[in-house]
């Protein structure tokens, strides 16, 4: 895992050049890699607009062409190709371009731009911002108008699912399968898997774990299994089950996590809760959502099933996901964003700055 510090340095220098005051939040991730979040403020006072984007990207292997690399932004026809062009460096660029149109002297309320690390692997940067950033606390106290710039084709998104992930590990002993010297780790794993399948089936059928505001309306209890044996005649020394699911507003995800933990302990398995992030939900009938819909010229908002940094930013009362590009192009082997979306995004963010800050 590479550091995002170089790109954070670039964001910081760019924002400074546009008159932003800077707060820098650094931390070391679980692998000891240095990461950096950049929060900028242009203008005085509180309130205004608070934009959130992330500077990390998923790997680009494979990439679809040898004509240009995934980290060489390349325009072909009406599209800009490159890893992160859609998710979500294009969005960050449109917000910076929009902010460039306004001088500090003409702002009655501030423009905040926050660029985080590690969104793609558990929202670690946003968690650091929420816990440590003085500017973020200022946004909360001033009731700033929050925009998470993830790709929505500039449609207003008022809610997304949360995420929880865990693994259960059964430990055995490797040996030749013709002997009794080994201990097959799968034997203890099998009854645990039965319980995981039972939970899966329950969440597929029970209304307690469904929400028709979302598509799909289920938590997507996803089970993975691997014993890592290299040959048929080895007793498996280790068996691993992973589960990843997406809870929705009003659901207590820990009920399922604790049920899985109890099943692991009953079968002598090691249990590790690796990630947890809350759903984001803002009342679609709230004044804020209605205001954003009016600015965007749209009749109603929508929900999405993917997650965002919004999972860690719940202290903000006003929050919406709204950005250029389509999630369908995010993480693809030929990631791209339409140039028209970049223009529309810049103009829309400028319209929001005009409305909330001038």
Secondary structure as a PSIPRED ss2 file (coil, helix, strand):
# PSIPRED VFORMAT (PSIPRED V4.0)

   1 X C   1.000  0.000  0.000
   2 X C   1.000  0.000  0.000
   3 X C   1.000  0.000  0.000
   4 X C   1.000  0.000  0.000
   5 X H   0.000  1.000  0.000
   6 X H   0.000  1.000  0.000
   7 X H   0.000  1.000  0.000
   8 X H   0.000  1.000  0.000
   9 X H   0.000  1.000  0.000
  10 X H   0.000  1.000  0.000
  11 X H   0.000  1.000  0.000
  12 X H   0.000  1.000  0.000
  13 X H   0.000  1.000  0.000
  14 X H   0.000  1.000  0.000
  15 X H   0.000  1.000  0.000
  16 X H   0.000  1.000  0.000
  17 X H   0.000  1.000  0.000
  18 X C   1.000  0.000  0.000
  19 X C   1.000  0.000  0.000
  20 X C   1.000  0.000  0.000
  21 X E   0.000  0.000  1.000
  22 X E   0.000  0.000  1.000
  23 X E   0.000  0.000  1.000
  24 X E   0.000  0.000  1.000
  25 X E   0.000  0.000  1.000
  26 X E   0.000  0.000  1.000
  27 X E   0.000  0.000  1.000
  28 X E   0.000  0.000  1.000
  29 X C   1.000  0.000  0.000
  30 X C   1.000  0.000  0.000
  31 X C   1.000  0.000  0.000
  32 X C   1.000  0.000  0.000
  33 X C   1.000  0.000  0.000
  34 X E   0.000  0.000  1.000
  35 X E   0.000  0.000  1.000
  36 X E   0.000  0.000  1.000
  37 X E   0.000  0.000  1.000
  38 X E   0.000  0.000  1.000
  39 X E   0.000  0.000  1.000
  40 X E   0.000  0.000  1.000
  41 X E   0.000  0.000  1.000
  42 X E   0.000  0.000  1.000
  43 X C   1.000  0.000  0.000
  44 X C   1.000  0.000  0.000
  45 X C   1.000  0.000  0.000
  46 X C   1.000  0.000  0.000
  47 X C   1.000  0.000  0.000
  48 X C   1.000  0.000  0.000
  49 X E   0.000  0.000  1.000
  50 X E   0.000  0.000  1.000
  51 X E   0.000  0.000  1.000
  52 X E   0.000  0.000  1.000
  53 X E   0.000  0.000  1.000
  54 X E   0.000  0.000  1.000
  55 X C   1.000  0.000  0.000
  56 X C   1.000  0.000  0.000
  57 X C   1.000  0.000  0.000
  58 X C   1.000  0.000  0.000
  59 X C   1.000  0.000  0.000
  60 X C   1.000  0.000  0.000
  61 X C   1.000  0.000  0.000
  62 X C   1.000  0.000  0.000
  63 X C   1.000  0.000  0.000
  64 X C   1.000  0.000  0.000
  65 X C   1.000  0.000  0.000
  66 X C   1.000  0.000  0.000
  67 X C   1.000  0.000  0.000
  68 X C   1.000  0.000  0.000
  69 X C   1.000  0.000  0.000
  70 X C   1.000  0.000  0.000
  71 X C   1.000  0.000  0.000
  72 X C   1.000  0.000  0.000
  73 X C   1.000  0.000  0.000
  74 X E   0.000  0.000  1.000
  75 X E   0.000  0.000  1.000
  76 X E   0.000  0.000  1.000
  77 X C   1.000  0.000  0.000
  78 X C   1.000  0.000  0.000
  79 X E   0.000  0.000  1.000
  80 X E   0.000  0.000  1.000
  81 X E   0.000  0.000  1.000
  82 X C   1.000  0.000  0.000
  83 X C   1.000  0.000  0.000
  84 X C   1.000  0.000  0.000
  85 X H   0.000  1.000  0.000
  86 X H   0.000  1.000  0.000
  87 X H   0.000  1.000  0.000
  88 X H   0.000  1.000  0.000
  89 X H   0.000  1.000  0.000
  90 X H   0.000  1.000  0.000
  91 X H   0.000  1.000  0.000
  92 X H   0.000  1.000  0.000
  93 X H   0.000  1.000  0.000
  94 X H   0.000  1.000  0.000
  95 X H   0.000  1.000  0.000
  96 X H   0.000  1.000  0.000
  97 X H   0.000  1.000  0.000
  98 X H   0.000  1.000  0.000
  99 X H   0.000  1.000  0.000
 100 X H   0.000  1.000  0.000
 101 X C   1.000  0.000  0.000
 102 X C   1.000  0.000  0.000
 103 X C   1.000  0.000  0.000
 104 X H   0.000  1.000  0.000
 105 X H   0.000  1.000  0.000
 106 X H   0.000  1.000  0.000
 107 X C   1.000  0.000  0.000
 108 X C   1.000  0.000  0.000
 109 X C   1.000  0.000  0.000
 110 X C   1.000  0.000  0.000
 111 X E   0.000  0.000  1.000
 112 X E   0.000  0.000  1.000
 113 X E   0.000  0.000  1.000
 114 X E   0.000  0.000  1.000
 115 X E   0.000  0.000  1.000
 116 X E   0.000  0.000  1.000
 117 X C   1.000  0.000  0.000
 118 X C   1.000  0.000  0.000
 119 X H   0.000  1.000  0.000
 120 X H   0.000  1.000  0.000
 121 X H   0.000  1.000  0.000
 122 X C   1.000  0.000  0.000
 123 X C   1.000  0.000  0.000
 124 X H   0.000  1.000  0.000
 125 X H   0.000  1.000  0.000
 126 X H   0.000  1.000  0.000
 127 X H   0.000  1.000  0.000
 128 X H   0.000  1.000  0.000
 129 X H   0.000  1.000  0.000
 130 X H   0.000  1.000  0.000
 131 X H   0.000  1.000  0.000
 132 X H   0.000  1.000  0.000
 133 X C   1.000  0.000  0.000
 134 X H   0.000  1.000  0.000
 135 X H   0.000  1.000  0.000
 136 X H   0.000  1.000  0.000
 137 X H   0.000  1.000  0.000
 138 X H   0.000  1.000  0.000
 139 X H   0.000  1.000  0.000
 140 X H   0.000  1.000  0.000
 141 X H   0.000  1.000  0.000
 142 X C   1.000  0.000  0.000
 143 X C   1.000  0.000  0.000
 144 X C   1.000  0.000  0.000
 145 X E   0.000  0.000  1.000
 146 X E   0.000  0.000  1.000
 147 X E   0.000  0.000  1.000
 148 X E   0.000  0.000  1.000
 149 X C   1.000  0.000  0.000
 150 X C   1.000  0.000  0.000
 151 X C   1.000  0.000  0.000
 152 X C   1.000  0.000  0.000
 153 X C   1.000  0.000  0.000
 154 X C   1.000  0.000  0.000
 155 X C   1.000  0.000  0.000
 156 X C   1.000  0.000  0.000
 157 X E   0.000  0.000  1.000
 158 X E   0.000  0.000  1.000
 159 X E   0.000  0.000  1.000
 160 X E   0.000  0.000  1.000
 161 X C   1.000  0.000  0.000
 162 X C   1.000  0.000  0.000
 163 X E   0.000  0.000  1.000
 164 X E   0.000  0.000  1.000
 165 X E   0.000  0.000  1.000
 166 X E   0.000  0.000  1.000
 167 X E   0.000  0.000  1.000
 168 X E   0.000  0.000  1.000
 169 X E   0.000  0.000  1.000
 170 X E   0.000  0.000  1.000
 171 X E   0.000  0.000  1.000
 172 X C   1.000  0.000  0.000
 173 X E   0.000  0.000  1.000
 174 X C   1.000  0.000  0.000
 175 X C   1.000  0.000  0.000
 176 X E   0.000  0.000  1.000
 177 X C   1.000  0.000  0.000
 178 X C   1.000  0.000  0.000
 179 X C   1.000  0.000  0.000
 180 X C   1.000  0.000  0.000
 181 X C   1.000  0.000  0.000
 182 X C   1.000  0.000  0.000
 183 X E   0.000  0.000  1.000
 184 X C   1.000  0.000  0.000
 185 X C   1.000  0.000  0.000
 186 X H   0.000  1.000  0.000
 187 X H   0.000  1.000  0.000
 188 X H   0.000  1.000  0.000
 189 X H   0.000  1.000  0.000
 190 X H   0.000  1.000  0.000
 191 X H   0.000  1.000  0.000
 192 X H   0.000  1.000  0.000
 193 X H   0.000  1.000  0.000
 194 X H   0.000  1.000  0.000
 195 X H   0.000  1.000  0.000
 196 X H   0.000  1.000  0.000
 197 X H   0.000  1.000  0.000
 198 X H   0.000  1.000  0.000
 199 X H   0.000  1.000  0.000
 200 X H   0.000  1.000  0.000
 201 X H   0.000  1.000  0.000
 202 X H   0.000  1.000  0.000
 203 X H   0.000  1.000  0.000
 204 X H   0.000  1.000  0.000
 205 X H   0.000  1.000  0.000
 206 X C   1.000  0.000  0.000
 207 X H   0.000  1.000  0.000
 208 X H   0.000  1.000  0.000
 209 X H   0.000  1.000  0.000
 210 X C   1.000  0.000  0.000
 211 X C   1.000  0.000  0.000
 212 X C   1.000  0.000  0.000
 213 X C   1.000  0.000  0.000
 214 X C   1.000  0.000  0.000
 215 X C   1.000  0.000  0.000
 216 X C   1.000  0.000  0.000
 217 X C   1.000  0.000  0.000
 218 X C   1.000  0.000  0.000
 219 X C   1.000  0.000  0.000
 220 X C   1.000  0.000  0.000
 221 X C   1.000  0.000  0.000
 222 X E   0.000  0.000  1.000
 223 X E   0.000  0.000  1.000
 224 X E   0.000  0.000  1.000
 225 X E   0.000  0.000  1.000
 226 X E   0.000  0.000  1.000
 227 X C   1.000  0.000  0.000
 228 X C   1.000  0.000  0.000
 229 X C   1.000  0.000  0.000
 230 X C   1.000  0.000  0.000
 231 X C   1.000  0.000  0.000
 232 X C   1.000  0.000  0.000
 233 X C   1.000  0.000  0.000
 234 X E   0.000  0.000  1.000
 235 X C   1.000  0.000  0.000
 236 X C   1.000  0.000  0.000
 237 X C   1.000  0.000  0.000
 238 X E   0.000  0.000  1.000
 239 X E   0.000  0.000  1.000
 240 X E   0.000  0.000  1.000
 241 X E   0.000  0.000  1.000
 242 X E   0.000  0.000  1.000
 243 X E   0.000  0.000  1.000
 244 X E   0.000  0.000  1.000
 245 X E   0.000  0.000  1.000
 246 X C   1.000  0.000  0.000
 247 X C   1.000  0.000  0.000
 248 X C   1.000  0.000  0.000
 249 X C   1.000  0.000  0.000
 250 X C   1.000  0.000  0.000
 251 X C   1.000  0.000  0.000
 252 X C   1.000  0.000  0.000
 253 X H   0.000  1.000  0.000
 254 X H   0.000  1.000  0.000
 255 X H   0.000  1.000  0.000
 256 X H   0.000  1.000  0.000
 257 X H   0.000  1.000  0.000
 258 X H   0.000  1.000  0.000
 259 X H   0.000  1.000  0.000
 260 X H   0.000  1.000  0.000
 261 X H   0.000  1.000  0.000
 262 X H   0.000  1.000  0.000
 263 X H   0.000  1.000  0.000
 264 X H   0.000  1.000  0.000
 265 X H   0.000  1.000  0.000
 266 X H   0.000  1.000  0.000
 267 X C   1.000  0.000  0.000
 268 X C   1.000  0.000  0.000
 269 X C   1.000  0.000  0.000
 270 X E   0.000  0.000  1.000
 271 X E   0.000  0.000  1.000
 272 X E   0.000  0.000  1.000
 273 X E   0.000  0.000  1.000
 274 X E   0.000  0.000  1.000
 275 X E   0.000  0.000  1.000
 276 X E   0.000  0.000  1.000
 277 X E   0.000  0.000  1.000
 278 X C   1.000  0.000  0.000
 279 X C   1.000  0.000  0.000
 280 X E   0.000  0.000  1.000
 281 X E   0.000  0.000  1.000
 282 X C   1.000  0.000  0.000
 283 X C   1.000  0.000  0.000
 284 X C   1.000  0.000  0.000
 285 X C   1.000  0.000  0.000
 286 X C   1.000  0.000  0.000
 287 X H   0.000  1.000  0.000
 288 X H   0.000  1.000  0.000
 289 X H   0.000  1.000  0.000
 290 X H   0.000  1.000  0.000
 291 X H   0.000  1.000  0.000
 292 X H   0.000  1.000  0.000
 293 X H   0.000  1.000  0.000
 294 X H   0.000  1.000  0.000
 295 X H   0.000  1.000  0.000
 296 X H   0.000  1.000  0.000
 297 X C   1.000  0.000  0.000
 298 X C   1.000  0.000  0.000
 299 X C   1.000  0.000  0.000
 300 X C   1.000  0.000  0.000
 301 X C   1.000  0.000  0.000
 302 X E   0.000  0.000  1.000
 303 X E   0.000  0.000  1.000
 304 X E   0.000  0.000  1.000
 305 X C   1.000  0.000  0.000
 306 X C   1.000  0.000  0.000
 307 X C   1.000  0.000  0.000
 308 X C   1.000  0.000  0.000
 309 X H   0.000  1.000  0.000
 310 X H   0.000  1.000  0.000
 311 X H   0.000  1.000  0.000
 312 X H   0.000  1.000  0.000
 313 X C   1.000  0.000  0.000
 314 X C   1.000  0.000  0.000
 315 X C   1.000  0.000  0.000
 316 X C   1.000  0.000  0.000
 317 X C   1.000  0.000  0.000
 318 X C   1.000  0.000  0.000
 319 X E   0.000  0.000  1.000
 320 X E   0.000  0.000  1.000
 321 X E   0.000  0.000  1.000
 322 X C   1.000  0.000  0.000
 323 X C   1.000  0.000  0.000
 324 X C   1.000  0.000  0.000
 325 X C   1.000  0.000  0.000
 326 X C   1.000  0.000  0.000
 327 X H   0.000  1.000  0.000
 328 X H   0.000  1.000  0.000
 329 X H   0.000  1.000  0.000
 330 X C   1.000  0.000  0.000
 331 X C   1.000  0.000  0.000
 332 X C   1.000  0.000  0.000
 333 X C   1.000  0.000  0.000
 334 X C   1.000  0.000  0.000
 335 X C   1.000  0.000  0.000
 336 X E   0.000  0.000  1.000
 337 X E   0.000  0.000  1.000
 338 X E   0.000  0.000  1.000
 339 X H   0.000  1.000  0.000
 340 X H   0.000  1.000  0.000
 341 X H   0.000  1.000  0.000
 342 X H   0.000  1.000  0.000
 343 X H   0.000  1.000  0.000
 344 X H   0.000  1.000  0.000
 345 X H   0.000  1.000  0.000
 346 X H   0.000  1.000  0.000
 347 X H   0.000  1.000  0.000
 348 X H   0.000  1.000  0.000
 349 X H   0.000  1.000  0.000
 350 X H   0.000  1.000  0.000
 351 X H   0.000  1.000  0.000
 352 X H   0.000  1.000  0.000
 353 X H   0.000  1.000  0.000
 354 X H   0.000  1.000  0.000
 355 X H   0.000  1.000  0.000
 356 X H   0.000  1.000  0.000
 357 X H   0.000  1.000  0.000
 358 X C   1.000  0.000  0.000
